[in-house]
Amino acid sequence: MKKIFLIVLGSMNFMLIDAQKHEFLNPPKFNDADLSKTKSTLDENAPAEILYKSLHFMVDHSTGWLHKKYFYRVKIYNKDKAEDWLNLEVPLYQSGSDVETLNKVKAFTYNLENGVTVPTKVEKNSKFKSKESKYVTITKLAFPNVKDGSVLEYQYEVISPFLFSIPEILIESDTPSLYTEYVLENPLNIAYNINYTGSVTPKYRVVEEKNLYGTQYKTYRFGYENLKGFKTEKFVKNDRNYRTKISAELNSTNFRELKLYSSSWEQIKERLYQNEDFGGELKKTRLAKENLPAGVSSLNSDIEKADAVFKYVQNTFTWNKDRGIYTEQGLKKLVETKTGNAAEINLLLIAMLREAGIKADPILISTVSNGLINLASPNVSNMNFVIAAIKVDDEYHLYDATSKQSSMDQLPPRDWNEYGILLSKDKVQQLSMINAKPSFTYLTANAKINENGSISGTYSDKDTGSFAMYAKENYDDNTDKYKKQYKENFAIDFTNIDSKVLNNGDFESTMNFSSDNLIDRIGKKMIINPMLFLNKNSNEFDQVEARKYTIDFISPYTKVKKIILEIPEGYAVEELPKSKKIVTEDKEIEYSYSVEQKGNTLEITSTTKVTSADYPKEYYSAFKQIWGVASKQENQVISLIKK
């Protein structure tokens, strides 16, 4: 099936537009009237609104350092729904002796008290730092005295030795913005490629060469007014891919001689294989040989050997949840502690696969939450994860040993993000990262209708493949919250909830349940939906506006709901619900519903089958129609008549 990708990434050259009448980098004075505003003019339901947002990036020609300046002024309408704005986090990067520094932090909370504007300063002692990884430290601060109606204002500067990549800036955010500007200034002997993604065009736009800071600079200035909050759609893996955003990557420097930095994937591969935290680790063949599981060499096929090595690494080493393509502690430390980051675990896997005589290479990927790879502008900063690939009989197979439930070509949901970059020793190539293996969900209820009109029984929720890994991640993140979802989603009294990974990697939750609210009594009749609490009571494809984006799922899937319902003695079913089957012409989407009676037992089965991991937006109407049929079928009721 042809897939449609809606994002176009790349470098964009902007025409020079006369915007001299508009002033950039000139924040307006604080306006007391902003404190009296009760709702956004762009979206009356917005919990917050950006009054002014300025992102200014400047390379200092005298020092060669990058200055990153941020200024925000934000109106809070509903504090409880604007939590993202109540705290500020500033990541600072370091690599060896090169360290970013944070300067000129000013932050205030403004409130209107008895008609007077009262500022509350964020004091230095409210800031604290946390070490996120070997390369990142985050400085955090919280705004004090925030109320509905407050205005938050903050500005800060980060001075950085890292010129290669200017941070990616979201122009379209969830919060509406009255004004947003992006400014990049670089001396003429330092050039950048500008990557502009999205559909929003700036109202004010200037690209020119001019004298700044005592020398000639190239400047890019984009200003936006009245940006509404970005509206996402259901079934989108990462809506950041569709938002308007800007980033910049170093193209060249020309001090005494011209030096080009615009990379090809081949150049990136060469640099990575020379890097001690990547290629240097893959050279540790002795370490790989010493840890190779016994008996691997005697196995018959490369697939068997690869599976044996993979299972050893998967079961022996535990991922510490740190992503990245470089090792932090190194493979030797990983072997000692049995815990490491993604690069350490999967690079060790690759080294051991090679030692076993298998053609194995790393694949660089950007995980779903990190956004799509910019294929048009190769840059290692786009990547945040490394997995393993083997080649057997001219076919590639993928492994990720960070997940205890993964297997060959069965990767965690985070890994499937359109493309990966394979870095083999002899060449570089793009590999498709579309999840083709189906996942299954089995929802099974064995229930009995009691004489008093109550219902009791057992319930099982079992997931396979990518769904199982996704469920396990949610379970690990917050076990109590995961178990609580059953009561919250179904409003049923569940007890003895037991969730676990099965031997084959499936994830299953079993429990007992009871309810007094599933049956209506009318005289001698009992009225009940035989789907119990598993009916589809709404159409998730309920979007009124035309679909804009690709319809994303974690994987192709089949979802089976099966209810085995025992009818009490002395009752008969007045009429069985009607069965139904609907399928698209290309057999991509299928739904069926059936009811069968066997003595005093009803068996109700609902099956939904989706054969691809994603679909073009043109499929939206088909999903809407089929989900509507499913909702109608699953809300049929039966009458039980007392004999």
Secondary structure, DSSP 4 states (H G I P E B T S, - for coil): ---------SB-PPPP---TTSPSS-PPPP-GGGGG--S-SS-TT-SEEEEEEEEEEEE-TTT--EEEEEEEEEEES-GGG-GGGSEEEEEEEEETTEE-EEEEEEEEEEEEETTEEEEEE--GGG-EEEE-SSSEEEEEEE-SS--TT-EEEEEEEEEES--SEEEEEESS-SS-EEEEEEEEEEETTEEEEEEEESSPPPSEEEEEEEEETTEEEEEEEEEEEEEPPP---SS-S-GGGGS-EEEEEEEEEESSSEEE-PPPHHHHHHHHHHSTTTHHHHT-HHHHHHTSPTTGGGSSSHHHHHHHHHHHHHHH-EE-S---SS-SS-HHHHHHHSEE-HHHHHHHHHHHHHHTT--EEEEEE--GGG----TTS--GGG--EEEEEEEETTEEEEE-TTSTT-BTTB--GGG-SEEEEEE-SS-EEEEEE---S-EEEEEEEEEEE-TTS-EEEEEEEEE-HHHHHHHHHHHHH-HHHHHHHHHHHH--EEEEEEEEE-TTS-EEEEEEEEESSSEEEETTEEEE-TTTT-S--S-S----SPP-S-EE-SS-EEEEEEEEEEPPTTEEES-PPPPEEEE-TTSSEEEEEEEEEETTEEEEEEEEEE-SSEE-GGGHHHHHHHHHHHHHHTT--EEEEE-
